[in-house]
């Protein structure tokens, strides 16, 4: 390809990644057209994008984007998956799909939190709780003490009510006995 076309491809990839803070690199060797289309549709359903890249050009785009060293993870026919809620959500989806597609989907590595990660790192990211799980854990941590305090106050008020009722009954019996 001419230098102008290569430069345009590098610029295009860099612009696509401009709003992403992470990505995962995959290999899709051996996928049929139907499998690749179904895979892309699943990615789009999660607001992810996949772009098949030429390794040398992608490495240059990554370096220009500030993701130095990510280009070293590119092997064979590669694609970049980016977008959505970030690397954790992407890795969860890709690891689940890898079980379905077996050897046709190979995870090469990725970029998350300012670091280049290998395939094992992407697998580890897939086991990290995602944003919805973290939000529910935080809410549970905040609501736990409040509900505990509510139960304790309810118990105190119930006990106070029982004591006052008992005292009123004793006064009533003492008044009627005298």
N, C-alpha and C positions, 0 to 999 in steps of 0.2 A: 504494500500500500504506500501511497505517497506520504510525505511528511505532513502535508496539510490535512489529509484525512486522519492520520494518526493523531495529530494535535487536536483535531475536532473531536475525536473519540475520547481522548483524555479529558478535554474540557467538559464534554457531555457527562461523563461518569462523575467527574468532580462536582459538577453542578447538581447532579441527582443526589449525591451524598452530602451536600451542603447542610441540609437540615437534620441529618442523622448523626447521632453520637456513637453509634455502634453498628456492627454488621457481622454476619457469619458467612464464611466461604464454604461452598459445597461443590462437589463433583457430581455430575449427572450422567455419567457414561453408562450406556446400555438402556436408558429409558426409551420406551417407544413414544411416538408422538402423542398417543392417547394418554399415557402415563404422565408425560411432561405437561400436557394441557390440564389434566386433572390436578396435578401438583401445583401448577401456577394458580389455578382457581382456588384451591385451598389457601394458598398464601394470600391471595387478594381478599379472601373472606376474613382474614385476620389483619387486614390493612398492611400487609407486607408486600414488598416488591422484589422481584428476582431479575437480575440482568446477567446474561452470559457474557463473559469478558475474555479478551485476549490477555494472557497473563502479563506480558511485558508492559502493555499499555495500562493495565489495571494497577500494576506496581507503581508506575509513575504517577497515576492519579491519586493513589493512596499516599504516596510521599508528599505530593503537593497539598493534599488535604490535612497533612499532619499526622497521619497514621503510619509512621515510619516502621518498617520491619514487617508489615502485614503482607507485602508482596512476596516475601519469602515462603509464605504458607500456600501459595498457589501452585498446584500440581495438575498436570493434564488439563482436560476440558473443565473449566471452572465457571462458577456463577457466584454472584454476590447477592445475598439476601439482606435487605435492610428495611427500615420503616417500622410502623406499628409502635408498640410500647418499648422497644429496645431489645437488646441482646438476650435478656432473660426470657422474654416472651417468644422470641424467634427460636432460641435453643430448645425450649419446651416443645414447640411445634415440630421442629426438625427432628429431634430425638424420637418423638412419637411416630413421625412419618418414616424414619429410618427402619423402624421395626416392620412396617408394612412393605416398604420398597426393597428391603434387604440390602444387597451389595450394589444396587443401582444408584443409591444415594450415599455419597461419602462426604463426611464432614471433615474439612481440612483445618479449620480454625476460625478465628474471628477477632474482633476488636471490641473491647468493652471497658468502660471506666478508665480510659487512657492506657490500656495495656493490650498487647497482642497475646491471645490465648491459643493454645493448640486444641486438637480435637478432644482431648481429655478435659481441658478447661471448659469447652463448650458443653460437654456432658455434665460437668459439675454445675455449670450455670443453670442447666435444665432442672436441677434438683433444688435450687434456691427458691424460696417462696416468691411468687410474683406480686405485683402491686395490689391486686384485690385481696390476696391472702394477708399481706402485711398490713393493709388498712383494717381488715377485720381483727387481726391480732392486736393492733393498737387500740381499736375501739373496745375490744374485750378487756384490755388492760386498764383502760380508763373507766369503763362501766363497772368493773369488778368491785373496786373499793366503794363506789357509790351505792351499788346494790347491797353490799355487805353492811354498810352503815344504815341503809333503809331497813334491812331485816333486824338489826340490833335495836334501832329506835322503835320499830313495830313491836318487838319483844318486850321492851321496857314499858311501852304504853299498855300492852296487853296485861303485863304483870301489875302495873299501877291500877288498871281498871279492876282487876281481880281483887286486889287489896282493898280498894275503896268499896267495892260491892260487899266484901266480907265484913268490913267495918260497919257499913250501913246495916247489914243483917244483924250484927251483934248489938248495935244501938237499938234497933227495932225490937229485938228479943228482950233486951234489958228494960226498955220502956214499957213493953207489954207485961213483963213479969212484975214490975213494981207497982 
